[in-house]
C-alpha cells in the first residue's frame, strides 16, 4: 500500500491544536479549513494565547456552531507553550498542529492519518509539503518538493523537509516520549523554530512517514513570526546546535553539513537585513565547514552587485517595462496531486541527500569529511 492509498480510518479521533495570538486577520479562514476536513472525527482545541484583538470572538463564533471545538484562554506565553496547553487538554491518539494563519487542503487529515495509521508504532509522525500563499489566500509559489521517510534525523537536520509547523501529525506516544514543544526559545527571545526542534526530537526516537503533496497553505505576511528575519536566523542556529549537542554520536560529516546549512540560512536572513557583522560571522562558519560553498556565496554577491550597477546604468537609457501580472489560483482550487517543484540548490544536492540517506539507514558513525566532498 502506498501513502496515496487511504485505508478506512474515519472513526479514529484526531486532535487539532490551533494556537492563536492576535490572529483575527486570518483565523476564520484557518478554522474553516479545519471544520471542512473530509475526516470528521476531530477534537479541535484553540488556544487564545492572550490576544487583545477579535481572536476570541471569532473562536466563539465557530465554537457556537461546532461541538467539536473547545477554546482555552491563557496569558501570552508564546506558540510553544500554547501548543503544549492544547496537547495537555486533548485526548485523541493522534495530534495535528495548525498555525492560526495557515490553511489545510480538505483532505489533509484524511491523507495524513491514513499514511501513519497503517505503520507500526515505531513510526511516530507524518508530514506533508506546502505551497506558499499570500494574505488573500492565493498561491505565490510552490514549496520544496524534497521529502524523506523512515529514519531521517541526519537528512532532516540538514534539509529541513517540513518547512513549517502546520504540516506535522504525531501519535500521542511521541509527546509522551519527548515531552512536547520547548518554550525556552521564546523565553530567550529567539522563538520561531520550535517546530523544527520538535520535529528533530521526534526523529531522534521515531521513524517518520511523508505524504509528499502540497496539502498546507503556508501564509507569508508581514505580521507572521517568520517575518522577523534576525530572530528566525538565531532561532534556527540555536535549534541546530541543541540537536547536535543532544546527539554526540552524529558523524562529523553530518555535523559539518548541518552547521553549513544552518549558517547558510542565517546568512541569507542577515544579508537581507544588511546586518553585515552577523552575516560575516555566518559566512565565516560556512567557510569553515564548506569552503567551496562560501566561495560561491562571495562570487554570487560580487556578481549581484555588478548586476545592480549595470541595471542602474541601463534603466536610465531604457524605461522600465510594466511587469507581467501573475495569475495564481487560490490554494483550495489547486489539485494537491499537481507536483511541487524546487528544493535543490548548490549545497542541497542529490549527492548530499544520497550520502545522508546512507548514514540514516546505517545508524552508524562515518569517517570525518567535509560537506564539499559529498
ZICORQUI-V691382 format. One record per helix or strand. SS is the DSSP state (~ for helix, > for strand). FROM is the first residue (numbers start at 1). LEN is the number of residues. Records with the same first field share a line. If there is no record, write none. Layout:
# ZICORQUI-V691382
SS=FROM-LEN / FROM-LEN
This chain:
# ZICORQUI-V691382
>=14-7 / 42-8 / 69-6 / 94-4 / 103-2 / 123-11 / 138-5 / 150-1 / 168-4 / 207-13 / 330-1
~=27-9 / 55-10 / 79-11 / 108-10 / 153-7 / 172-7 / 184-4 / 194-12 / 225-3 / 229-18 / 252-21 / 276-14 / 291-27 / 331-3 / 350-13 / 371-3
